[in-house]
Amino acid sequence: KKLNEAENILKNINSPRSLFWRGKLKTKQGLDSQASQLYTQIHQLYPSSPLAAEGLYNAARLYQINDQTQQAIETYDILIRSYPRNKYAEDGAWNLGWIYYRKGQYREAHGTFSAFTDSESSFNASNAKYWKARTLEKQGKRDEAHVQYRELAGSTTPTYHTYLAQIKSGYTPTFTNINPESIILNPQANSRKDKAQMLIGLGMPEEAQLEIVAMEDEANTKEEFVIVSLLYSQVDDYNQSIKVAQGLGLPQANRLSYPKGFQEFVGPYAKKYGVDELLVYSIIREESRFQKEVVSPADAVGLMQLIPPTARAVASQIGINGFSTAMLTIPKINIEMGIFYFKQVLDQFNGDVELALASYNAGPHRAADWKVRFYGLEKDEFIEEVPFKETRNYIRRILRSYGAYKAIYGDTAQAAPVKPEGSETKYPTN
């Protein structure tokens, strides 16, 4: 009733914003076709409106979701031609390329993806480069595709698509690692560092943190920020350490950007339960940024973001008596529970990491449903089709970090046991 009342009010207002919000209302009511028409009218009636490009994008996306492929193609084409420099044009180009790819029109997909390989967005650029190479592979141009995979795999900026390219090319780069302690500081910064490390050695991390914050405020060079990041890691504040280190672009910052936080627990439990240690660090990094007391809006707690009902069930399975939610803020307990649970999920999906990550984020029932729904897709294609944007991006972030950890630390971590032949999850062709 309230939606109808709002619609009646907006009908009497002639403006692009009115059309935009009427489109949103129709979407909420499940009237996607009417919503698309309203969104398109913004471009038709108010082509210079800042909402025109977004309206076309929303209309095309609704057509795409509802399998009205031709309308989607035509609307994306209008968007790209009419507003080529708008941010929605690039997103629209990706979606258009994906429609062509899924229809088997690989030449058209190749042309569309090629248009934004030089995007200012590192994600969009690597996304376009990877799927451009995939279209070449699909056309049987394997040598040309391999060259492009190899080039993308060698990027010094870790992304989800560089990880995929590493798998395709068989090449994992080795990131240069230089001990941050080798950095020479000016006398004032060096004094701060020495005082902080003395306090850490005396078991006074809170006092040490005050010195670290002061040093961060005074830092002027990238090298000084590396030392600030190092000091944060030494008081187990990996979240702040990562914030400071990432983006510095120095080899001394690589391990600080992707730390092996709480290694004393992760290593043994990863080995005990047969889970890749580097994958566990990747999960913790993206789930909690190594913050042991963080609580999500969904009430997931701690390093591996376990919800209390799941943790309670796991506690009984591994023999933890008197479980309470407060225990999830204890790193040793949270990490063992998280690894044990993730191993269960891995086993449920026959060791398929992508499905296991989907399950860890969205729940096992949804992951099982998507496995059936997208039967026949290869793993990279499956991830693009995951309906939940949050879960899709979650899987991408974990795999991006996993690729970075492998490039920084090598394949020296304890990995899961090799699966018996024939046990791999299959994605056969329909």
Secondary structure, 3 states (H helix, E strand, C coil): CHHHHHHHHHHCCCCHHHHHHHHHHHHHCCCHHHHHHHHHHHHHHCCCCCCHHHHHHHHHHHHHHCCCHHHHHHHHHHHHHHCCCCHHHHHHHHHHHHHHHHCCCHHHHHHHHHCCCCCCCHHHHHHHHHHHHHHHHHCCCHHHHHHHHHHHHCCCCCCHHHHHHHHHHCCCCCCCCCCHHHCCCCHHHHHHHHHHHHHHHCCCHHHHHHHHHHHHHHCCCHHHHHHHHHHHHHCCCHHHHHHHHCCCCCHHHHHHHCCCCCHHHHHHHHHHHCCCHHHHHHHHHHHHCCCCCCECCCCCECCCCECHHHHHHHHHHHCCCCCCHHHHHCHHHHHHHHHHHHHHHHHHCCCCHHHHHHHHHHCHHHHHHHHHHCCCCCHHHHHHHCCCHHHHHHHHHHHHHHHHHHHHHCCCCCCCCCCCCCCCCCCCCC
